[in-house]
Amino acid sequence: MTEVKKFILDNRLGKVFEDKTFRDYTTIKVGGRIRLVYMPNSIDNFLRFYEYFRTREFPLFIIGFGSNVLASDRDFPGVVVSFRDLDVLYFRIGNRVKAYPGCPVVRLAYDLARAGYGVGEFLAGIPATVGGAVYMNAGANGGEIKDILVRARLLGSAGVKTYENAELDFSYRKSRLQSEGLICLEADFEFEPEAEPGSALKRIAELKKNRRKTQPIEKLCAGCTFHNPPGMYAWQLIDRIGFRGYQVNKAQVSPKHANFLINNGGATSDDMMKLIGLIKEKVKERFDVDLECEWVLVNF
Ligand SMILES: Cc1cc2nc3c(=O)[nH]c(=O)nc-3n(C[C@H](O)[C@H](O)[C@H](O)COP(=O)(O)OP(=O)(O)OC[C@H]3O[C@@H](n4cnc5c(N)ncnc54)[C@H](O)[C@@H]3O)c2cc1C
């Protein structure tokens, strides 16, 4: 790994850190140490790094804001790449945006709303980067990334390729990026003029108010823990097995929203996984439903 670090620094490809943990890079603040964190300063330099790194034995993981990630308590033996230090977030011409993977989607929602464009209001409450949001097909309040994404430039085993929206196999919190391990380098979005002046900002304010009321956003968490099974709500199933507020050490089912598991300070990944296992077991027993974890589990 010393030579990987040397390659990055000698070629001025960005920053590297050797003293970080997944607690530093995830919103739930759980997880073990990371051998090397690399923060590219440009997409071109990331591609130079990738060309050099891809033949090595070490694992690679791309992290956004870590708002949907649970990492194990074990040390991660590879490189975690964060695009949060890129030299540019996005460019905009009218209602069209070209965004880079480290750009916060909240920023897009607000900037576009201030410029008089709508349909992106749902993004304002999602603590995601563009890369993580495209990968997860993030969505809320009736909107999803797939509704505003035109195309994306992705890196896969065959190199860099531009995919149109229809080629990305989007469905509920799923995308082709997941099934093929593609890395998002750039995403083009199209917004629409808002219905009347100020309506996009007004809608953002309403959605955020509602979110504060219904979700434990003030707690350490990673969003909804389970996918909603077809025609059902995961939170209702968890509620009905009596698990609202249930704790395993410092890991707890949020008393505010039963599909949010929270870290009350000092929870381990092991605590989280025990709680997830118990919920799945009880829901299966009671309703014969297999809950599927929405979180991305890393290094287990
Ligand atoms: C308080 C709270 C509220 C939330 N509300 C919502 C909500 O309303 N709707 C919703 O959909 N989600 C919600 N989430 C979950 C989360 O914000 C989304 O899943 C989001 O898309 C994750 O984005 P991220 O940038 O943090 O990605 P991360 O969590 O860091 O990563 C998620 C996955 O994306 C991959 N990834 C990240 N960047 C790239 C890239 N450039 N290329 C390829 N893969 C990449 C990672 O490898 C990982 O597999 C919420 C989370 C929290 C904490």
The ligand as an SDF file (V2000), in Angstrom:
LIG
                    3D

 53 58  0  0  0  0  0  0  0  0999 V2000
  -31.2140   11.0600    7.5680 C   0  0  0  0  0  0  0  0  0  0  0  0
  -31.2130   10.2870    6.2730 C   0  0  0  0  0  0  0  0  0  0  0  0
  -32.2840   10.3890    5.4140 C   0  0  0  0  0  0  0  0  0  0  0  0
  -32.3030    9.6700    4.2140 C   0  0  0  0  0  0  0  0  0  0  0  0
  -33.3690    9.8040    3.3930 N   0  0  0  0  0  0  0  0  0  0  0  0
  -33.3750    9.1600    2.2100 C   0  0  0  0  0  0  0  0  0  0  0  0
  -34.4750    9.3220    1.3010 C   0  0  0  0  0  0  0  0  0  0  0  0
  -35.4210   10.0360    1.5520 O   0  0  0  0  0  0  0  0  0  0  0  0
  -34.4170    8.6460    0.1250 N   0  0  0  0  0  0  0  0  0  0  0  0
  -33.3700    7.8380   -0.2160 C   0  0  0  0  0  0  0  0  0  0  0  0
  -33.3700    7.2710   -1.3130 O   0  0  0  0  0  0  0  0  0  0  0  0
  -32.3260    7.6670    0.6340 N   0  0  0  0  0  0  0  0  0  0  0  0
  -32.3050    8.2970    1.8180 C   0  0  0  0  0  0  0  0  0  0  0  0
  -31.2570    8.1220    2.6740 N   0  0  0  0  0  0  0  0  0  0  0  0
  -30.1850    7.1650    2.3250 C   0  0  0  0  0  0  0  0  0  0  0  0
  -29.0230    7.7640    1.5240 C   0  0  0  0  0  0  0  0  0  0  0  0
  -28.9420    9.1670    1.7100 O   0  0  0  0  0  0  0  0  0  0  0  0
  -29.1440    7.4450    0.0290 C   0  0  0  0  0  0  0  0  0  0  0  0
  -29.1230    6.0620   -0.2120 O   0  0  0  0  0  0  0  0  0  0  0  0
  -28.0350    8.0970   -0.8010 C   0  0  0  0  0  0  0  0  0  0  0  0
  -28.2750    7.8390   -2.1560 O   0  0  0  0  0  0  0  0  0  0  0  0
  -26.6230    7.6380   -0.4410 C   0  0  0  0  0  0  0  0  0  0  0  0
  -25.7450    8.5800   -1.0090 O   0  0  0  0  0  0  0  0  0  0  0  0
  -24.2380    8.7490   -0.5380 P   0  0  0  0  0  0  0  0  0  0  0  0
  -23.6020    9.7270   -1.4370 O   0  0  0  0  0  0  0  0  0  0  0  0
  -24.1560    9.0310    0.9120 O   0  0  0  0  0  0  0  0  0  0  0  0
  -23.6730    7.3060   -0.8540 O   0  0  0  0  0  0  0  0  0  0  0  0
  -22.9910    6.2980    0.1670 P   0  0  0  0  0  0  0  0  0  0  0  0
  -23.9460    6.0050    1.2590 O   0  0  0  0  0  0  0  0  0  0  0  0
  -21.6480    6.7790    0.5290 O   0  0  0  0  0  0  0  0  0  0  0  0
  -22.8460    5.0230   -0.7580 O   0  0  0  0  0  0  0  0  0  0  0  0
  -23.9800    4.2820   -1.1290 C   0  0  0  0  0  0  0  0  0  0  0  0
  -23.5610    3.3550   -2.2720 C   0  0  0  0  0  0  0  0  0  0  0  0
  -23.2660    4.1730   -3.3960 O   0  0  0  0  0  0  0  0  0  0  0  0
  -21.9790    3.8400   -3.8890 C   0  0  0  0  0  0  0  0  0  0  0  0
  -21.3920    5.0450   -4.4800 N   0  0  0  0  0  0  0  0  0  0  0  0
  -21.1680    6.2480   -3.9010 C   0  0  0  0  0  0  0  0  0  0  0  0
  -20.6190    7.0860   -4.8030 N   0  0  0  0  0  0  0  0  0  0  0  0
  -20.4950    6.3920   -5.9580 C   0  0  0  0  0  0  0  0  0  0  0  0
  -19.9920    6.6920   -7.2500 C   0  0  0  0  0  0  0  0  0  0  0  0
  -19.4750    7.8860   -7.5510 N   0  0  0  0  0  0  0  0  0  0  0  0
  -20.0410    5.7270   -8.1990 N   0  0  0  0  0  0  0  0  0  0  0  0
  -20.5430    4.4970   -7.9180 C   0  0  0  0  0  0  0  0  0  0  0  0
  -21.0060    4.1500   -6.7120 N   0  0  0  0  0  0  0  0  0  0  0  0
  -20.9880    5.0910   -5.7460 C   0  0  0  0  0  0  0  0  0  0  0  0
  -21.2000    3.3450   -2.6810 C   0  0  0  0  0  0  0  0  0  0  0  0
  -20.1090    2.5310   -3.0740 O   0  0  0  0  0  0  0  0  0  0  0  0
  -22.2780    2.5670   -1.9630 C   0  0  0  0  0  0  0  0  0  0  0  0
  -22.3730    1.2800   -2.5280 O   0  0  0  0  0  0  0  0  0  0  0  0
  -31.2100    8.8360    3.8710 C   0  0  0  0  0  0  0  0  0  0  0  0
  -30.1160    8.7510    4.7350 C   0  0  0  0  0  0  0  0  0  0  0  0
  -30.1110    9.4620    5.9260 C   0  0  0  0  0  0  0  0  0  0  0  0
  -28.9200    9.3690    6.8370 C   0  0  0  0  0  0  0  0  0  0  0  0
  1  2  1  0
  2  3  1  0
  2 52  2  0
  3  4  2  0
  4  5  1  0
  4 50  1  0
  5  6  2  0
  6  7  1  0
  6 13  1  0
  7  8  2  0
  7  9  1  0
  9 10  1  0
 10 11  2  0
 10 12  1  0
 12 13  2  0
 13 14  1  0
 14 15  1  0
 14 50  1  0
 15 16  1  0
 16 17  1  0
 16 18  1  0
 18 19  1  0
 18 20  1  0
 20 21  1  0
 20 22  1  0
 22 23  1  0
 23 24  1  0
 24 25  2  0
 24 26  1  0
 24 27  1  0
 27 28  1  0
 28 29  2  0
 28 30  1  0
 28 31  1  0
 31 32  1  0
 32 33  1  0
 33 34  1  0
 33 48  1  0
 34 35  1  0
 35 36  1  0
 35 46  1  0
 36 37  1  0
 36 45  1  0
 37 38  2  0
 38 39  1  0
 39 40  1  0
 39 45  2  0
 40 41  1  0
 40 42  2  0
 42 43  1  0
 43 44  2  0
 44 45  1  0
 46 47  1  0
 46 48  1  0
 48 49  1  0
 50 51  2  0
 51 52  1  0
 52 53  1  0
M  END
$$$$
